[in-house]
Amino acid sequence: MSDEPATQNPLALARKLGFSVAGSIGERAMEELELCYASRLLPMFTDDQVTRIRINLLLYWKAGFYKSTLLKEFSKTIPLATVNITSMTLQKIFGSIDPKQRSIVLPAFTNNVYFVLISELTALLGQKDMKEFANVMNQVLEGEQVNRQTLTLSYQIDGIAEIERCKKFGVRYDPERGELSYRPDVCVVAASRPLDNRYFNYLFRSGYFSRFHVIQLPISDKEAHQHIRKNYILDTSLQQCLKELNARLAKCKIGVMKRPSESLTNDLFDELQKMAVDEVSGRRYLTLSDILTPRVKDDIIRELVAHAFLRMAAQNGFNDIVELVYTPEDIAYVKENLYHFIEFSLDPLIAPDFITTRSCSKRDAVKTILLKTLEDGLDHETDQVENEIKNQCKVCTQTVYNAINELKKEAAIESPRHGFIKIRDGGSGHA
């Protein structure tokens, strides 16, 4: 997709739009949101009818740094039905019966809804029965059949017309059992500030968070200072361009979409395992099986497939695709951001009190050594720096690569020429 003009590249446009709203924070968030959007347009794998294709996304970082704004502004680029459930009651979220009106209250996840927004998870949780919310929401996040029994059985609703009305939206009602049933097909995108232990522990143990691809960003004091000084202004022209591209994407159909082969993805998972081994080493409260779960594997597959779709659609002029084909470009894209798939499992920043014995991650340790090594301001050969760091930290190549890549994105270091890195002017102050 890198060869496509910027005006025809959905990910490039999403990054630019996000940067106009919130700098590098927005750039990262909207890139992930665009991948989430792409996943909702995909069919099931033709050779795998079990693995979920939809990406559910949870954005977490400190309060006051654009999360709700980013969700709101990105939602304006989605040309498909979207609903925000943050302020809804459980009855409106999951469906119920109105005895006074003798009618069915449709759930938020009817068959004409494609995206569900939770602009602030803590606001939603504060007024809900957490057990009921988590149990039913887990089914929604997996796209599973929801069977919801109403509080009072055998409500007499107002005739066959009411039942037929609901069927049009994919909702069925069994009056004898007092049960609503439906199968959601939505992508859920949410944002959250820190959660206290009571909320986090329950949601974590219920599997709620594992059904999201969590994007967490630590906001440093330096970044906070930058955002105080810099005026970020939404670029409405970019927003309109992305909306137009997303409308074209929504019409782009795929004939055949097979699951990426093991021969294609095993290199990714080998590198992921090496990074996970680095990070688990020395942490008594974590094992490799805590990090390398099938859900993490599926998160990677979903992002790989979404990227392949966006790349092929752009290259194909947004015409229908006979068969989705995966290329080294798709693998390279996922590999470049591999660490963020395990970051939440290693250190869930969303719960500041969850782990009292947090260790500095190997990635962060490598970043610190890198900055120290480059503080002389000279050009350093990348391979030589990598070998020095591996001798000091005993980490794999992918961990070093990931640290270098992140420091480049943070504008702390740069590549003045091929095969060399150096600190950027003012980069030594990054923390």
Secondary structure as UniProt FT lines:
FT   TURN            2..3
FT   HELIX           6..8
FT   HELIX           10..40
FT   TURN            46..47
FT   STRAND          57..60
FT   TURN            63..64
FT   HELIX           67..75
FT   TURN            76..77
FT   STRAND          82..84
FT   TURN            86..87
FT   HELIX           90..94
FT   STRAND          96..98
FT   TURN            99..102
FT   STRAND          103..105
FT   TURN            111..112
FT   STRAND          115..118
FT   HELIX           121..125
FT   TURN            126..127
FT   HELIX           130..142
FT   STRAND          146..149
FT   TURN            153..154
FT   HELIX           159..167
FT   TURN            168..170
FT   STRAND          172..174
FT   TURN            175..178
FT   STRAND          179..182
FT   STRAND          187..192
FT   HELIX           197..205
FT   TURN            206..208
FT   HELIX           209..211
FT   STRAND          213..216
FT   HELIX           221..229
FT   HELIX           236..250
FT   STRAND          254..256
FT   HELIX           262..280
FT   TURN            281..282
FT   TURN            284..285
FT   HELIX           288..291
FT   HELIX           294..315
FT   TURN            316..318
FT   STRAND          321..323
FT   HELIX           328..336
FT   HELIX           338..341
FT   HELIX           343..346
FT   TURN            349..350
FT   TURN            352..353
FT   HELIX           362..373
FT   TURN            374..376
FT   STRAND          380..381
FT   HELIX           382..393
FT   HELIX           397..409
FT   TURN            410..411
FT   STRAND          413..414
FT   TURN            418..419
FT   STRAND          420..423
FT   TURN            425..426
FT   HELIX           427..429
//
